[in-house]
Structures are given as C-alpha cells and as structure tokens.
Amino acid sequence: MDAELKTLIDLQEVDQALSKLAFQISSSPAEIQTLQNELTAFVHACDGRKLSLAANQKERRELEAEVQGIRAKISRHKDQLYQVKTNEQYKAMLKEIEAEDANIRKVEDRILEKMVEAEQIDKSIREASSRLESEKKRVEEEVRKLESDRQAGERERDRLEEKRKSLVAGLSREVYLLYEKLARARNGTAVAEVRDGFCSACHVRLRPQAFNNVRSSGRLIACETCSRILYYVEPPPEENSRHEREASQQAAV
Ligand SMILES: [Zn+2]
C-alpha cells in the first residue's frame, strides 16, 4: 500500500480516537455535577423527613392541649349540674357533656393516627440516615473514578496529538488538505476501506475498473459516489483460500 495512504488511515484512526476523547473529557464535569446533585437531593429528602416529623409532633401537642381544654370544660359542666334549677336545664347540660365526651374520643383518635404516622416517619429517617453514608461513599468513589478517567483521557489526548503531528508531517500539504476537507464534509470519515467490492462508507459497489485501481494502483483513488479516499486490504492467505473454496463450491452447485 502507498505510504501516504497508510499514513492517512492512521491519521483517521487518531482523529476518531481524539474526537471520542474530546467528548469524554468535556462531558465529565456534567457527570460529576449530576452525581453531586443526586447526593444533594438525597440529603434534602432526609431533611424533609425530619421537618415532617417535627410538624407531626407539633400537631400532636396541639391535639393533646385540645383534649385538656375539653376535659376542663367537662369538669366545669359537671360542677354546674348541681346548680341547675330545672329538669330541662339538667338534661341539656348532660347532653352537652355527652357531646364533649364524643369530641374527646374523636381528638384522641387523631392523636393515635399522629403517633402511628410518627413511627413511620421515624423509621424512614433511620433508614435514610444509614443509607446516606453509603450514598456519600458511592458518589465519592464515582467522582474519583470520573476524575481519574478524565486525567487518563487528557494524557491519551496529548499522546495522540503528538502522534498526529508526526503523521501530518509525513503527508504532502495537498493530501493533508484533501483529507481535512473530506473529514469535515464526511463526518470524520475521509478514508474508507473497500470490502467485497463495496465502499464501506457509502455502501455503493465500485465499478470493476475502479476496484482494480484501488487494489493495484499506488495512487489515491476517490470513491466515485462519496469522494472518500479508498483503500483495500488483501485478506490473509487462509481467508483467500476459504473464499476460493466457497467460490468453487458455489460454482459446483
Ligand atoms: Zn463511497
């Protein structure tokens, strides 16, 4: 294969690796931010549970005070029972006391609900705080890994950029400019392998003469469909003989 063509293939490989690395390096801060946001959300959720426990306790205290208030009223009314003058007044007072008793039972039911709810909240607080430690650890580890990956990516990028310089130095200016132009226009693929007679980038079959030129000429040949620079890799000998065997088998059928 032509030396310049070989260099172009290597250059394309380097460029594709560089563009993958650039993506990896640039997306790393956002990934770290996402992880930290997850942790913050978790901490907020824990705080939220603590707030709702405090609110629950406050409501319970208020309900308990309400019960005390009703009890005081009942005892006042019971005292007044002795002072009423008429039967009607007495009956009315008893009815009032009955209603107050029923009210106490209602409020006590609500206190019970609050207690059950507090138990659930308390349980979830304990579960969350034990999970919080492992969440912190997980986020720290993932952030550390992302940062070390990014650093490794940057080292690899620097190495590849050096390699790129030496590859470009081996190309004529004309060929390099052609490569750059094609790479820009063709989504990073300026050079394409011919496989089974097809351009592997645009998937159009080459005319037999064009295929022969790619196989045998030392020049750079462009795909007639997509303009990419074509190359052909001779299959290894055993592949060759397998192809031939298959071909002769097909001929026999
Ligand atoms: Zn093509």
Residues whose N, C-alpha, C, O or C-beta is under 5 A from the ligand:
A	BS01	ZN	C199 A201 C202 C223 T225 C226
